[in-house]
Amino acid sequence: MIQPILAYAHNILRQKCIDIEKGYSGLYQLIADMWETMENASGCGLAAPQIGLPVKLFVVDSKTTFEHTKEAEKEMYFEKDDKGVVETFINARIIERAGHVWEDEEGCLSIPGLLQPVKRHWIITIEYYNQHFERRKRTFSGMTARMIQHEYDHTEGVLYLDYLKP
Ligand SMILES: [Zn+2]
């Protein structure tokens, strides 16, 4: 079911989210709702607090972005052999940020109509549980790493606006 997306002034977007226990009631429906809500809004990522739930859950689709990126520009955003990911992240924890810092414009479904440049690390390593509650530790780069850092920030109560110069 498509859920309403909270706008930036809402308190829930400023909370540090809590872990999801295995067996969390309605988890699979919640994950399905997250994807449906994100796709309906033509987004590439969505975090649970954006639909009013302060829990550590977010979804990222960089595959669609990869497919829509012009061939000539792909190497600016994706490593060779990286075609983007479609992934669910539960109780995620970024354990390493590496590579160069690069700036690119970001938008947010909770801050409609605005795009602003944000600096992010090119590479991150993250531990999380996937949609089947299987433990994962993976390294992501480029645009995928950017999207993950943006959504991860939501679960920490951080909005990308916080990084902007006054
Ligand atoms: Zn956002």
Boltz pocket constraint, residues with backbone or C-beta under 6 A from the ligand:
constraints:
  - pocket:
      binder: B
      contacts: [[A, 45], [A, 107], [A, 108], [A, 109], [A, 110], [A, 150], [A, 151], [A, 154]]
      max_distance: 6.0
